[in-house]
Amino acid sequence: MAEPAALVLTGLSLAIWAGLMGFRGGFWRADQRLPDIPTDVEDWPGIVCVIPARNEAQTIAGTVGSLIDQDYPGPVSVIVVDDNSDDGTAAAASGAAGSDDRLTVVTGRALPPGWSGKLWAVSQGLLTADERHPDAPYVLLTDADIVHGRKSLRRLAAKAESDGLDLVSLMALLRCEGFWERFLIPAFVFFFQKLFPFPWVNDPSRPTAAAAGGCVLLRRSALTKAGGVAAIRDRLIDDCALAAEIKKRGAIWLGLTTRVRSERRYDSLSEIWHMVSRTAFEQLGNSPFLLVGTVAGMGLAYLVPPLAGLGLLGGGWVVAAAGLITWWGLMGPSYTPTLKLYGLSRGWGLMLPLAALLFTLMTVSSALRYWLGRGGAWKGRYYGAGTAPHE
């Protein structure tokens, strides 16, 4: 590569990372956490936990059990919506609660046109909550693979009550044990934080809104004002869509945790690829122009620094030095707090460019799947361009 071009590319990449670290809300610090000792609440509000579940027999018992066993001073009830499972999900959920009458298992109805499967299940759970627990001020929306620490509801409710929040969400600690999980899961969390800087989400004066669907405590009156989940019934990235609707009318908060964790396994690259590609293009508004911009931006930010630092772009020592400064001095340290969250060494930070390359390819794959009519495939259902959800 000609020296002027290499200088321009490395200079732009360096500027991008300086801007990300200095002017992107400090997203990389990964420091938005609930306090270890929650604020005491005089009158602990009732909470209804709604769990949409489709073929989740392997994990649903842990989720239900962790909610039934909460150390929470107020009333807690759990509603599982069995979304047409064929693996014994309902029986596994019932078995986890034993004879505890705080659990209700609802048999899901057929998916109507215009709804995503998960939100249709959630809507049925909320309807059951209205019928059986109308006085509970909060609902916890959680996934069927999430295990909650014993004081999770206490911390969530204390945060909502003390700060007057309509939504409090925690990004569950994803499973990170095998090679592919260690390689890609922390990077996934890092990119999510970069896309939606948590300090900006938590700032009422900024429009940035996001939530992590595995753990969302929601004030029911705020949900009603926002039009309920029917207002976002066709959205595949439903957690962020819900957060955006709630933040139009009230304050929200999003943070990280090690006390709420996901038990979903990602043992292979293909499993992570499928998880990302089902919604990545949706995040870009299904826009080919944004796709091109994203591919170019990811290449400039993540691939140019190591290529320059290894001397593969030419341009002499100045280009190499700029590449190394960006790669080791900015990119790597910005990733370190997220690696620490997952108990991984800083050495994994040197692999972030490769992880970024794979996530970029997943995004391109997501666009191709969308254009082929199978973009939002999940749990046997498909959400493609111009098509209604179908099985």
N, C-alpha and C positions, 0 to 999 in steps of 0.2 A: 504494500500500500504506500502511496506517495506520502512523504513526510508531512506536508500541510494537512492532508486529510486525516492522518493519524493524530496529529496535534489537535485538530478541531474535535474529533470524536472523543478523545480522552479528556479534553477540556470540558466538553459538554457533560460527560459522565461525572467528572469531579464536581461540577457545578450542581448537577442533579442531587448528588448525595449530600453535598453541603446544605442544599435547600431542604432536603428531606429531614436531616437531623436538626436543622436550626429553625425551620418554619412549618413543620407539619405536626404541631401540637405535642411534640415529644412522644409520639406514638411508640417509639422504639424502647422507651424506658420500661414498658410493661408494668406500670406501677399503680394501676387503678384496682384497688383491693378493698374488700369489706374489712372492718376492724375485727381483730380477734375476739375482743370482748364487746358484744353489741350493746347499744344503748338500751336501758331498761324501758319498757313500755308499760304504762299504768293499766291499760285495758287491752290485752292482746287480741287482735281481730281474728275471726274465723277464716280459714283458708280451705278452699276446695282444690284438690290436685287433679288435673285432667290429663290423662295419658292416652293419646291415639296409638294404636298398636296393630300392625299388620305383619303377621308371621314373625313374631318376636318371642317365641317360646324359650329361646336360649337365654334371654336377658331380662324378661319382664318380671320374673320373681325377685331379682335383686332390686329393681326399681320400686316395686310395690312394697317390699319388705323395708326398704330404707325410709319410705315415707310413713308407713304405719308406725315405725319405731322412732319417730322424731321426738327429740326433747324440746317440745313446744308447749308453752303454757295455755294457749288458746285451742279452740276446737279445730281438728283436722279431719278431713274426709278425702277419700280417693275414688275417682271414677276412671275406669279403664274402658275405652271404646274398642272392642274387638272388630277391626275393619276387615271382615270377611276372610279371616285367617284359616289356613288349612293345616296348621302344625300344632294345634293344641295350646295356642296362646291364652285363651280364656281360662282353661283349666290350670295352667301354670300360674296365672295371676291370682286366681281364687285360692290355690294351694299356698301361696306365699302369705296370704292374710289369715289363713286358718278360719277360725270362727269369728274373727273381728268384723263386726257389722259396719265398720266405717268404710269398707270397700263395696263399691257397686260396679258390676261388670255389665256393660251395655253391648248388645249385639248390633253391629253397625248395619245400616240400610244400604241399598245399592247406590252407587255413585251417580248423582244426576249430572247432566250436561253443565259445563261452565265452572265446575268446582275441581280443585286439586284434591287428591285423595286424602291427604293429611288434614287439610282445612275442613273437609266435609266431616271427617271423624271428630275433629275438635268441636265443630258446631253442634254435633249431637251430644258430646260431653257437656258442653255449656248449657244446652237445653235441659239435660238431666240435672245439672247443678241448679238451674233456676227452679226446677220442680221440687228437688229434695233438700236443697240448702239455700233458700232464697236470701237469708239474712247474712251470709258470709260476705264480708266486704272485698275479699281478694280471691283470685284464682291463680293457681300455679300451673302453667303450661310446661310440660316436660316430656321428654322422649322416653321410649320404652327400653333404652339401653343405658340410662343415667342412674347412677347410685349417688344418693345425697348423704352427706355427713349428718350426724345426729342433730347438730345445731343449725343446719342450713336454713330451715324455715324461720328460726328465731332471728338469724342475721339478716335475712331478706326482709322480713316484716319490720324489724327495727329500723333498717335503712329507709324503707318506704315511709314509715310513720314519722320518724324524726325529721326527715328532709322534705316531707310533703310530696313524694314522688308518685307518679301514676304507673310507672313501670320500672322494675329493677331486674336486671338480667345478669347472669354469670356465664361466661364461656367455660363450659366444663373442661376439665383436664382430659384431653383425648388420650387413648391408649397409645403408648410409645415404648414398645418392647423389642419388636423385631427390627431388622435392618431397614426395610422400606418405611416403617413407621418412624424410626429415628431420623432417617434421611429427609422425609417429606412432611411429616405432621407438624413439627415446630415451624417449618417454613410456611405451611398453610396458615397457621395462627399468626405468624409475623406479617404475611401479606394481608390478612384480614384486618389487622391493626393498622397497617399502612393505608388501606382503602378507607377505613372508618376509624380515624384516630379517636381512641376512647375518651381522652380529655375533651375533645370537641363534642362528642356525643353527650357527655355529661354537663356541657355548658349550655344553659337554657337560652343564651343569646345567639347561639350558632344553629344553623338548620341541620347540621349533620345528625343523622339518626341511624341507629343500628341496634340489634339485639342478637343474642345467641339462642336459637330455638330450643336447645336442650334444657334451659332453665330460665323461665320468664315468670316473675311474679307481677301480676297485673291487677290494678284496681278495677273492679267490675263496673263501677259507674263511669270510669273513663272509657272503657271498652264500649259501653252502650252509647256514649256520646260520639264515639268514632264510627258508629254504624255496625259494630260487631265484626266478627270475622267475615261476614258476607261482603263487607266492603273490599276485602282483598281475596275473595274466594278463588280467583284464578291465578294467583301469584305463586310461583314456584319458590322464590326466596321469601317465604312468608314471614320469617322473623323480622327481617329488616323492613319489609313493607308495613308490618304491624307497628313497629317502632316509629316509623315516619308518620303514620296516622295519629298515634298517641301524642307525639311531640308537637303536632300542630296545635294541641290544646293544653298540654301540660308538660311537666318535667320528667325526664327519664334518666336512667343511670345504667351503665354497662361496665363490667369489670372482669377480672381474671380470678381464678381460684385453684387451689389444689384439693379442696374439700368436696367438690362436686366433680365426679369423674364419669367418663363414658367407658362402657365395657365392650363397645363394638370393636371387633378385630379387623385390622387391615394387614393381612399376612402377605399380600403380593402387590406388585405395582399395578396390576389390572384393577384391583379393588379400589385403590386410591384414585386411579384414573377415572373409574366410573363415578365415584363419589363427586369428583370435581367437575367432570365434563357434563354431568346432567344439568348443571345450573350456571356454568361459567359464562356462556354466551348470553344467558338471561340477564346476568349482572351488567352486561354491556348494552342492554336494551335491544338485543338481537340486531345490532347495527353493524354492517360490514365496515363502515368507515371507522367506528370505534375499535373494531377488531384489528384493522390495519395499524391504527395508532398505538394500540396496546402492544402488538408484536414488535413494532419499531421501538417503542419506549422501553420494553423489557430488555430488548437486545442492547440498547444503548446503556441502560443502567446496570445490567448484570453481566453481560458477556464482554463488553469492551474492556472493563478494568482487568480481568484476568488475562485476556488475550494480549493487552498492551503490556501488562506486567511481566508476562512470559516472553516478551519480545516478538510475538507473532504478528504484530501490526507494523513492525518496522518503526522508523522515526527516531531511532537512537535512544540514548539514555534518558532524555527528557520525557519522552512518551512512556518508557518503561517505569520511570520513577512516579509519574502521575498515575499510571495504572496501579502500581503497588500501593501508593498512598490511598487511593480510592478503595481498593480491594481489602487491604489489611488495616488501613487506618480509619476508614469510615464504614464501609459495608460490614466488615466483620464485627467491630465493636457494637454497631447498632443491633446486630442479631444476638449478641451475647445475653442480654436479659431474658429473652424468650428461651434460649437454650438452657439458661439457669432454671427457669420455671419448670422445664422438663428434665432437669437433672443431667444434662449432657455437657460435655466439655466444649471449650471454645474451638477445638479442632474441627468440629462439625461446621463451624462458620465458614471455613474455606470452601465448603461444598455448596454454599448457598447459590452461586452462579449456576451450577448444574441443576439444582432443584428448581431454580427459576426457569431454566430452559425446558424442563419437563412440564412445569405448570403452564408455560406458554403453549406448548404442544397440546396439552389437555384443553386449553381454551380454543385452539384451532379445531380440535376434534369435536368440541362441543358445538361449534358453529356448523360443522359438516353434518353432525347428527341432527341438528335442528332443521337444516335445509332438507334433509332426507325424511323428515317427519318423525324422528325418534329422539329428539333432543332432550326431553325431560324424562327419560325412562327411569322408573323407580318402583320397586316392589311389583313388577309385572304390569305397570301402567305406563303409557307413553303420551308425551305432550309435545307435539311437533308443530311446525309452521302451518298455520291455517287449519289445524285439526282440533277436534274436541278430545278431551282425555278419553283413552280407551284402553282396554285390557287385551 
